[in-house]
Amino acid sequence: TVKLNETVNNLADFVSFQENTDKHYRMVNLREEIDKTCSIVSQLIHEKNAEILNEVDSDLEVKLIPSYIESILLNLLSNALKYSSEERRS
């Protein structure tokens, strides 16, 4: 629930940022963002018996708007799991 709450807060920030021309960029660890996204969809990962390999360097940071990357990663991962083949392990 903590991760989901953080996601909701970031999405609220996303909406508020959409209304402002001044975006708040910050350095974000990409590997940690991917791990966080995997935690959010962990139930779906388990249901699909999928294996997620996060091979992003642990020190890779990018300057971005945190709610944007969270939304993008959540969309990519949930769609990949939702539309995965039933005939092979994802």
N, C-alpha and C positions, 0 to 999 in steps of 0.2 A: 504494500500500500504506500510505502514511503516513495518508492520509485514512480508509482502511478501519480501520486500527488505532485512530485517534481515535474512530471510530464505535463500535467494539467496546468501547473504554474508557468511552465515554459511556453505552453500554447497560448495562455492568456497574455504573456509577454509578446508573443508573436503577433497576436491581434493588435495589441497596443502599438507595437512597432510599425505595423502596416499603416497606421494612421499618422505616424510621425515621419518626417523626412530625415530626422537625425537618428540613424541606426546605432545601436550600441554593440560594437564589435569587441571581442576579447579573445585571448589565446585559449584554445581548448585542446585537450589531449584526445586525439581521434580514437586511439585504442580504448580509452575509458568510455567514450561515448558509445562505441560499438558494444562493449561489455554491458553497459547500462541498458541499451536497447534489447540485447539478448535477455537480460533479466526481466524486462517488461513483458516480453513474449515467450517467456520460459514455458508456460503451460502449452502453448501452441507448438513449440519445439518438441516438447515431450510427447504430445499427441501424435505428431508426425514422425516421431522417432528420428528426427533430424540431428545432424552433427554440425555444429558451427565452429569453424576454425578461424579464429581472429589472429591473423599473422601480421597485423600492422605493428610497426616498431613501437615499443613502449614509450619512446621519447618524442614521437612525432606530434607536433602541435601545429594547429592551423588557426589563423585569425578569422573569426566568423561570428555570426550571431547565433548563440547557443540554441535557441528555439528552432532556428531554421534547420540546423544539422540534425537535431533530434527528430524533427518531423520527417525529414528526408530518409534517415536511417530506419525509422519505424515503418514508414511506407514501403521501402524497399524490402526489408526483412519480412514483414507480414505478408506482402504480396508473393514473395518467393516461396514462403511456406504454404500459403493458401492455394497457390497454383502449381505446387510441386506434383510430380508424377507419383501415382499410387503403386506403380510397378517397380520402383527402385527406391532405395534409401537416399534421402536428400542430405 
